[in-house]
Amino acid sequence: MFEDVAATGVTFTAIGIVTPDPASVESILSWAARLQDRVNYVVVENATTHQADFSYWRESEQAQQFRTVFQPVVLAMEFRLPELENPSRQHGVTLGRFELVPLDLLRLLQDKEVLLGAIDVASDRVETPEEVAETIERASRFVPLERLYPCTNCGMAPMDRSVAISKLVALSAGAAIVRRRVLAREDNQSMR
């Protein structure tokens, strides 16, 4: 499938997070081994303490080889309070209740189509449509709405079916709220 999509000119960006924990680096190296050069890479150095030690990320032979071969964009994220981190330790961008990556990172993707993880699959809590709409609108400050595609932040297969359906209903309803707001603003501007 990748080759078919890539042939249309679509490019993919893989976003990963490294912490001082070597397991986070190994996670990135693992998916890079599968993705190879089929994607562009953005790696966020997520400081989990005031004096975070990224020596495994910066000095291990495999991580150095990854940086040399794939030349990822590397962004440093300063220490934040631990309660802002998602306890399930997702490796990806979540723009809802818990931001693992600063929203302004999306500026790097202004000219890309962006799949926006507005639904958190690591939790059985069903987002409200208003929360989904807020996530979409916050992201739209950095990427134009016509390039944003709201979706879940990962697969839903292990989730209880009723929870998954409720989350998808919230996703659809939240996107509909944003569409109504955009149309209302356009109508107001055209009346002036």
N, C-alpha and C positions, 0 to 999 in steps of 0.2 A: 504494500500500500504506500509506503513512504516514497518510493520512486515515482509512483503515479502522481502523488500530490506535489512532490518536488519539481516534476516536469512542468507543472503549471506556473512555476515561479514562486511558490510559497516557500518561505524559509522558516526554520524553527529556532527558538532560543530556549535552552535549558537553563533554569535558574536553580542554583544549589546554595546551601548554607553550610559553612564550616564554623565550628566552634573549637575551643581548645581540646575537646574530646576527639581522640583519633578516629572513633567510630564515624563521626560526621564526615571526615575526610575519606574514609574507606567507602562510605555510601556514595559520594561523588565519583570516586574512582571506579566504583562498580558500574554505575549507570553510564559513565563515559566510555567504559570498555565496550558497552553494547551500542551506544549511540555513535561513537567515533567522530568523524568529521561531518556527520549529517546534520549537525546543529551548531549554532553559536552558543558559547557558554558565558554565563554571568555567575560569578561566585561572590557571595557576601560573607565577609569575615565578621561573624556575630560575636562580639565580645560579651562573655557571660559574667565577667568580673571587671573591676576597674583596671586590673593589670593582667589581662588575658594573655595566655601563653600560646601562640600559634606556631610553636616550633615544629610540630609534626607536619602541619600544613606547609610551612615554609622550607623545611629542611629534609623531609623524607625523600628518598630517591624517586619513588613513584609519583609523588605530588609534584616534584620538580619536573619530571618528564611530562606529566599532564600539562603543566603550565607552558612548557617549551613547545610541545606539539600543537596544543589547541588554543593557546594564547587567549585565555578567558579574560573578560573584563572583571577586575577584582575591586570590590567596593568594601570599605571598612565601615562597620556599624559600631558606634560606641556602646558602652555598657548601658543597659536599661534595667529597670527593676524586674526581678525574676517573675513577679506575678503577671507581667505582660506577656510572658512566654507561654505558649500552648503546652500544657503538661504532656501531651502525647508526642511531643518532639517531631512534628511533621517537618519534612524537608521540602519546602516549597513556599510559594507566596500565598498568604491568606490575607484578604483585605477586610474581613469582617471584624469580629470582636477582638481577635488577637492578630496583630501584625507581626509577622516574622521578618518582613523586609520593609524598609521605609517606602511609603507610597511614591516618593519622588524618584525612586528607582525606575518607575514606569516612564519617566522622561526619555530613557534610553530606547524606548520602544515606540516612540511617537509615530514612526513611519511603518510600523508593523501592525498586523492584525493580532489582537491580544485576547486570549482566553482568560477571562477574569473569574477567579475562584471565589464566587460570592456565597457559596454554600460550603460549610465545614463538615466534611464527612467523618471527622474524628470524634464527633459528638452526636449523640442521639437527640440533642435539643434542636427542635425545628425553628429555624429562623423565621422571623415575621417578614411579610412582604415589605414592610417599611424599612427593616434592617437591610434587606437585599437592595432596595432602591437607594438607600444611603451609601452602601458600598459602591454601587455603580456610579452614583453622582460624585463621590469622592475620587474615584479613579478617573472620571471624565475630566478632572482638572488637569490631568497629565497626558491623557490619550483621548483623542476625539471620540465621541460616542459611536460614530459610524465604524470605528475600528475595534470597539469593545464587544466581546461576545461573552455575556455572563454564563457561567456554568458552575459545576461543582469543582472543588479543589483537588479531587482525586476520584477514584472509582467507588461505586456504591455497592458492589457485589456482596461484601460481607455484612451489609447493613440490613436490619429488619425491613422487609418489603413495605410495610405500612409507614415506617419512618421515612424511607427513601421516597415514597410517593408524596408524602406531606412536604418534604424538602423541595421536591421538584415543582409542586404546586406553588410553594412560596417563591421559588425562583421565577417562575412564569409571572406570578402576580406582581412581584417586585419590578420586573422588567416592564410590565404594563403600566405601573405607576410612573416610571421614568418617561415612557413614551407619552403618556397623558400630559405630564408636566412640560415636556419639550414642545408638544403641539400647542399647549396653552400659551407658552411664552411666544411661540411663532405667531399665533393669532393676535396676541396683544401687540406685538411689534408691527404687524401688518396693518393694524387699525390706527396706528399713529401717523 
